[in-house]
Amino acid sequence: MNLDLGKITGTILDSYRTTGGLNNLDETNLPSKRALASICEDLLQIIFPGFHDLEPIHSNHLPKVTSHRVFSVADRLLHELSKSLQLQKDEACQVNPEEVLQIFLNELPRVRALLSTDVEAAFVGDPAASGTNEIIVAYPFVEALAIQRMAHQLYKQGVPILPRVMTEWAHARTGIDIHPGAQIGSHFFIDHGTGVVIGETAIIGTHCKLYQGVSLIARSLSGGQALRGKKRHPTLEDHVTLYAGATIMGGDTVVGSGSTIAASVFLTHSVPPRSLVFYEDRQLQISDKDKRGVHWDDWVI
């Protein structure tokens, strides 16, 4: 087979001229997906020292190792932040990338504290867990949530594109899709995790638990860009459990504290605290958990 690579190159170049929207030429340089993938890997090493390393780290060496990692991440992340912040259209809202980086790095200890509550919630809530080490090393939600909690810090500072690239990196690795804009409280646990989707304006309280295939989504996106910045995704109050395949839809939908949503429920309206929501004879039922007995959570698993 004789390939005419020169001709093939010419046709590709022709497509660059005729097919717009897929080229980023002679424009502001975008954040690098490859660079951010490496940064995310190193951030996980900072957050979980000794868990993402080929060799064990002795406590005597931890200050030197951590210093090297922080300086390396800071240097590379500053470069990507500078590119991202150049994409801001409103010059009045533009911020100094070094200030953004300073705030981000200062937040890492708080992120670690939150993640420790998530690991605790997983251990308490999953009888299959042999210990917290297994959870940190093997449970996909830990990685997805760690990246999301860090990306959320950049999202709150108005950094465009870069936080989403971070969470999509975690999404590709774990099958868990959490937008960096989602607000998530402490002691959060996603069991199994595959197929979970949490939208940008979702709000999740403390001590919430989700199973695989759960979706917190918008009611409709037909409004397109007119919906930007508006509350489109549901709110879960504290101590809410959503079982496999449950879909909660709409920015006005609030699942009251202490509620349990059974598997495969499709919910488009709010329910009061301590609700048990399930299907019976193909009809959606909403009951008061306290009137049905304390063991009804076991029934919907």
C-alpha positions in Angstrom: 0.0 0.0 0.0 1.4 3.4 -1.1 0.1 6.1 1.2 0.2 9.7 -0.2 0.8 11.3 3.1 1.4 14.7 1.5 -2.0 14.6 -0.1 -3.6 13.5 3.2 -1.9 16.4 5.0 -3.3 18.8 2.4 -6.8 17.6 2.8 -6.5 18.0 6.6 -5.2 21.5 6.2 -8.1 22.3 3.9 -10.5 21.1 6.7 -8.8 23.5 9.1 -9.8 26.3 6.7 -13.3 25.2 6.0 -14.4 23.7 9.3 -14.5 26.4 12.0 -14.9 26.0 15.7 -12.5 23.1 16.0 -9.3 25.2 15.7 -7.6 27.3 18.3 -5.0 29.0 16.1 -3.6 32.5 16.6 -5.7 32.8 19.7 -5.1 32.8 23.5 -3.4 29.6 24.5 -5.8 27.2 26.3 -4.9 25.3 29.5 -3.2 22.1 28.7 -5.1 18.9 29.4 -1.9 16.9 29.7 -0.3 19.4 32.1 -3.4 19.4 34.3 -3.5 15.6 34.3 0.0 15.6 35.7 -0.9 18.3 38.2 -4.0 16.4 39.4 -1.8 13.3 40.0 0.6 15.4 42.1 -2.2 17.1 44.0 -3.5 13.7 45.0 0.0 12.9 46.3 -0.1 16.1 48.4 -3.6 15.3 49.7 -2.9 11.6 50.4 0.9 11.3 51.1 2.0 7.7 50.8 -1.1 6.5 49.1 -0.2 7.5 45.5 3.5 6.7 45.6 5.5 3.8 44.3 7.7 3.8 47.4 6.8 4.4 51.1 7.5 7.9 52.5 9.2 8.0 55.9 7.9 10.7 58.2 11.4 12.2 58.5 11.4 12.8 54.7 7.9 14.1 54.5 8.8 17.8 54.9 11.3 17.7 52.0 9.0 15.6 49.8 6.0 17.8 50.5 8.0 21.0 49.9 9.2 19.7 46.5 5.7 18.7 45.5 4.2 22.0 46.5 6.8 24.1 44.7 6.5 21.9 41.6 2.7 22.0 41.5 2.6 25.7 42.2 5.0 26.5 39.3 3.0 24.4 36.8 -0.4 25.3 38.1 0.5 29.0 37.9 1.3 28.7 34.3 -2.1 27.0 33.5 -4.0 29.5 35.7 -2.4 32.4 33.7 -3.6 30.9 30.5 -7.1 30.3 31.9 -7.5 33.7 33.4 -6.6 35.3 30.1 -9.9 33.8 28.8 -12.0 36.0 31.1 -14.1 38.3 28.9 -15.0 40.8 31.6 -11.8 42.7 32.3 -13.3 44.2 35.5 -13.5 40.7 36.9 -10.0 39.7 36.0 -7.8 38.6 38.9 -4.1 38.0 39.5 -3.2 34.4 38.9 -0.7 34.4 41.8 -3.5 35.6 44.2 -5.7 32.7 42.9 -2.9 30.2 43.4 -2.2 31.5 46.9 -5.8 31.1 48.0 -6.0 27.7 46.4 -2.9 26.4 48.1 -4.0 27.8 51.5 -7.3 25.9 51.1 -5.6 22.5 50.8 -5.5 21.7 54.5 -9.2 22.5 54.7 -9.9 20.2 51.7 -8.0 17.4 53.5 -10.1 17.9 56.6 -13.3 17.6 54.5 -12.0 14.5 52.7 -11.2 12.8 56.1 -14.9 13.1 56.9 -15.8 11.6 53.5 -13.5 8.6 54.2 -15.0 8.3 57.7 -18.5 8.2 56.2 -17.5 5.5 53.7 -16.1 3.3 56.4 -19.1 3.8 58.7 -21.5 3.2 55.9 -20.0 0.3 54.0 -19.6 -3.1 55.7 -17.5 -4.3 52.8 -14.7 -1.8 53.7 -11.8 -3.5 55.6 -10.5 -0.1 56.7 -9.8 3.4 55.7 -6.6 2.5 53.8 -8.7 0.4 51.4 -11.2 3.2 50.9 -8.5 5.8 50.0 -6.6 3.4 47.7 -9.5 1.6 46.0 -12.8 3.6 46.2 -13.2 5.7 43.1 -15.4 8.3 44.8 -12.4 9.4 47.0 -10.4 10.4 43.9 -13.3 12.0 42.2 -14.3 14.0 45.2 -10.8 15.0 46.1 -10.3 16.5 42.6 -13.8 18.1 42.8 -13.3 19.7 46.2 -10.0 21.2 44.9 -11.4 22.3 41.6 -14.4 23.9 43.5 -11.9 26.3 45.1 -10.8 27.5 41.7 -14.4 27.6 40.4 -15.4 29.9 43.3 -12.6 32.3 42.3 -14.0 32.5 38.8 -11.3 30.6 37.0 -12.7 29.5 33.6 -12.3 26.1 31.9 -9.5 24.8 34.2 -11.7 23.5 37.0 -13.9 21.7 34.5 -10.8 20.1 32.9 -9.8 18.8 36.4 -13.1 17.2 37.2 -13.4 15.7 33.7 -10.0 14.1 34.2 -11.4 12.5 37.4 -14.7 11.6 35.5 -12.7 9.7 32.9 -10.8 7.8 35.5 -13.7 7.0 37.9 -17.0 7.2 36.0 -18.2 9.8 38.5 -19.2 13.1 36.9 -19.2 16.0 39.5 -19.2 19.5 38.2 -16.7 21.8 40.0 -19.5 24.2 40.8 -21.5 21.7 42.9 -21.5 22.6 46.6 -20.9 19.4 48.8 -21.0 19.2 52.6 -18.9 17.0 54.8 -19.3 13.2 55.4 -20.2 12.6 51.7 -20.1 9.0 50.4 -20.8 7.7 46.9 -20.9 3.9 47.0 -19.8 2.1 43.9 -20.1 5.4 42.0 -20.3 4.4 38.3 -22.7 6.6 36.4 -23.2 9.2 39.1 -23.9 12.7 37.7 -24.0 15.9 39.9 -24.7 19.1 38.1 -23.1 22.5 38.5 -25.7 24.2 40.8 -26.5 21.1 42.9 -26.3 21.7 46.7 -25.6 18.7 48.9 -25.7 18.9 52.7 -23.8 16.9 55.3 -23.9 13.2 55.8 -25.4 12.4 52.4 -25.0 9.0 50.6 -25.4 8.2 46.9 -25.3 4.9 45.1 -24.4 4.1 41.5 -26.3 5.7 38.7 -27.7 8.6 40.8 -28.3 11.8 38.8 -28.8 15.3 40.2 -29.8 17.1 37.0 -31.5 20.1 35.5 -35.2 19.9 34.5 -34.6 21.3 31.0 -31.7 22.9 29.1 -33.8 24.2 26.2 -33.1 27.7 27.4 -29.4 27.2 26.6 -27.1 30.1 27.7 -30.1 32.0 29.1 -29.9 29.6 32.0 -26.3 30.3 32.9 -25.8 31.3 36.5 -29.4 30.2 37.5 -30.2 27.4 40.0 -30.9 24.4 37.7 -30.0 21.4 39.8 -31.6 20.0 43.0 -30.7 20.5 46.7 -30.2 17.6 49.1 -30.5 18.6 52.8 -28.5 16.8 55.5 -28.6 13.0 56.0 -30.2 12.1 52.6 -29.7 8.7 51.0 -30.3 8.1 47.3 -30.3 4.5 46.1 -29.1 3.2 42.8 -30.5 4.8 39.6 -32.5 7.5 41.4 -32.9 10.8 39.4 -33.6 14.1 41.1 -34.4 16.9 38.7 -34.8 20.6 38.8 -33.4 23.6 40.6 -36.5 24.1 42.7 -36.5 20.5 44.0 -35.4 20.1 47.6 -35.1 16.7 49.2 -35.7 17.3 52.9 -33.3 16.3 55.6 -33.3 12.6 56.7 -35.1 11.4 53.6 -34.5 8.2 51.7 -35.1 7.9 47.9 -35.5 4.3 46.7 -33.8 2.8 43.7 -34.9 4.0 40.2 -37.2 6.8 41.5 -37.6 9.7 39.2 -38.4 12.8 41.3 -39.2 16.2 39.9 -40.6 18.0 43.0 -39.6 18.6 46.6 -40.3 16.3 49.5 -40.4 17.1 53.2 -37.9 16.0 55.8 -37.9 12.3 56.8 -39.6 11.2 53.6 -39.5 7.7 52.2 -40.0 7.9 48.4 -40.5 4.7 46.4 -42.6 3.0 43.7 -45.5 0.7 44.5 -47.6 -0.7 41.8 -45.9 1.7 39.4 -47.1 4.7 41.4 -44.7 7.1 43.2 -45.3 6.9 47.0 -44.1 9.4 49.5 -44.4 8.3 53.2 -43.3 9.6 56.5 -40.4 7.4 57.6 -41.1 7.9 61.3 -44.6 6.5 60.9 -43.4 3.4 59.0 -40.7 2.3 61.5 -37.0 2.8 61.9 -35.9 -0.1 59.7 -37.3 1.1 56.4 -33.9 2.1 55.1 -33.1 -1.6 55.1 -36.1 -2.3 53.0 -35.2 -0.1 50.1 -31.6 -1.4 49.6 
